[in-house]
Amino acid sequence: MAIIKQYLKSKPECKVTFNVPAKEASSVAVSGDFNSWKKTELKKLKNGIFKGQLNLPIDKAYEFRYLVDGEWVNETEADRFNWSDFAAAENSVLEV
């Protein structure tokens, strides 16, 4: 998995690209603080990678997870991880 951060010069935002390799999966979504934990579906590319972009305000940390065919999965390359009592699991943390 990989996250690409591109800071915008024109406004205080960061374009975040989520890349999730999941050739066998039929659907992948990202959910987190940045979208009120609602699913944002990622698009499956021909190479089996699911990809999506979001512009997020900078100087914040966001907790998130991927939903791969109904299973919650963390980003292996997250900036850090944070325990969630609600989920009884660690969430990935994205710092922008």
JOKA-V503392 format. One record per residue. N is the residue number from 1. RES is the residue in one small letter. PSI is psi in degrees with one decimal (* if undefined). NEAR is the number of other C-alpha atoms within 12 Angstrom. Layout:
<<N/RES/PSI/NEAR> <N/RES/PSI/NEAR>>
This chain:
<<1/m/158.0/21> <2/a/146.8/21> <3/i/132.4/30> <4/i/127.7/24> <5/k/129.1/24> <6/q/108.6/22> <7/y/131.0/21> <8/l/138.1/16> <9/k/-27.1/10> <10/s/-19.8/9> <11/k/161.8/13> <12/p/64.7/16> <13/e/160.3/20> <14/c/127.7/26> <15/k/115.4/23> <16/v/125.2/27> <17/t/123.1/24> <18/f/127.4/37> <19/n/118.8/32> <20/v/109.2/37> <21/p/117.3/28> <22/a/67.8/26> <23/k/-36.4/18> <24/e/-12.5/16> <25/a/151.3/21> <26/s/-23.0/21> <27/s/143.9/27> <28/v/134.1/34> <29/a/158.9/35> <30/v/136.6/43> <31/s/142.2/32> <32/g/-170.9/28> <33/d/-34.4/23> <34/f/-17.9/26> <35/n/29.1/19> <36/s/33.3/13> <37/w/26.7/19> <38/k/153.9/16> <39/k/128.8/23> <40/t/110.1/27> <41/e/139.7/25> <42/l/150.0/30> <43/k/133.3/25> <44/k/125.7/24> <45/l/165.9/19> <46/k/-28.3/12> <47/n/3.7/14> <48/g/2.8/20> <49/i/134.0/24> <50/f/134.8/33> <51/k/144.3/30> <52/g/155.9/27> <53/q/144.5/23> <54/l/142.0/27> <55/n/123.2/22> <56/l/142.2/27> <57/p/142.2/23> <58/i/174.6/22> <59/d/37.4/13> <60/k/161.9/16> <61/a/135.1/23> <62/y/130.5/29> <63/e/141.3/32> <64/f/167.7/39> <65/r/161.7/40> <66/y/149.7/38> <67/l/103.6/29> <68/v/109.3/29> <69/d/43.8/18> <70/g/-1.9/15> <71/e/131.4/15> <72/w/133.0/23> <73/v/139.5/27> <74/n/157.4/33> <75/e/120.1/30> <76/t/-25.0/23> <77/e/28.1/20> <78/a/156.7/28> <79/d/-33.2/22> <80/r/-178.9/19> <81/f/150.0/22> <82/n/130.5/22> <83/w/136.4/16> <84/s/116.0/16> <85/d/-34.8/9> <86/f/-46.2/9> <87/a/-12.7/15> <88/a/41.2/10> <89/a/169.5/17> <90/e/141.6/22> <91/n/149.9/33> <92/s/149.6/30> <93/v/131.2/29> <94/l/123.0/36> <95/e/122.5/27> <96/v/*/27>>
